[in-house]
Amino acid sequence: MDVLIRRGTERDAEPLAELAELTFPLACPPYHTPHNIAAHLAEVLSEEDFEDYATDDDYDLFIAVGGGR
């Protein structure tokens, strides 16, 4: 199984935000409300946030590509 690890770019922002929207709620403890989860997605894991992370020197954004079965 080949996996390529590369630096994330602004072009990755949309799929990363979509992935976060699908997976972040699954990782939250059950006491978090849907409202709190939605707020976190909007404030920290939005497409615009990922664009910022990809261009901000204070962050290292990496993408794993491949590894399909």
N, C-alpha and C positions, 0 to 999 in steps of 0.2 A: 504494500500500500504506500504509494508515493504522496508525500505532503510537502508542499512548498510554503515556506513562511516568508512573507514579504512585509514591507512597511505599508501601513494603510495610507490612503490618500483621500482627498476630498471626494473623489468619485465613489469611494466606499461608504460614504455617509448614509445614503438612502438604504442600502441593504442592511447595514449595521443597525440602524434605527428600527427597521422592520424586524430583524432578529431579536433585538432587545424587547420589542413590544410582545413578541411571542414567548420569549424565555424568561424575562425578568419576573413576571408574576408567578411563575412556577418555583422560583427560588425564594420567594417571600414567605416568612412565617405566617401562619394562618390568622394571626391577630391584626395583620395589616388590612385596611379597608381598600376596596376597589378605588375609592377616591384618592387615598394616599399613594397607591401604586401608580395611578394615572398621573398624579402630580409629579412623582419622581421621574416617570418616563418623560414628561413634558419639560421638566427643569434640568435634567441631567443626561438623558439618553435620547434626545431628539436628533433629527437629522442635522439641524444647525449645530448642536453640541458636538456631534461627531465630526462635522466639518472643522470646527474650532480645534478639537483634539488633534486632528490630522495636521494642522498647520502651526500648532503651538509647541515651541521648543521645550516646554515643561512637561509634555506628555510624550510617551512612546506608544504608538498605535501599530499593532501588528495583525496581520490577517493570515489565517491558515487556509490554503487552497488545495483541494484534492482530497484524497483519502477515501473516496467513494468505495462502496462495496460492490 
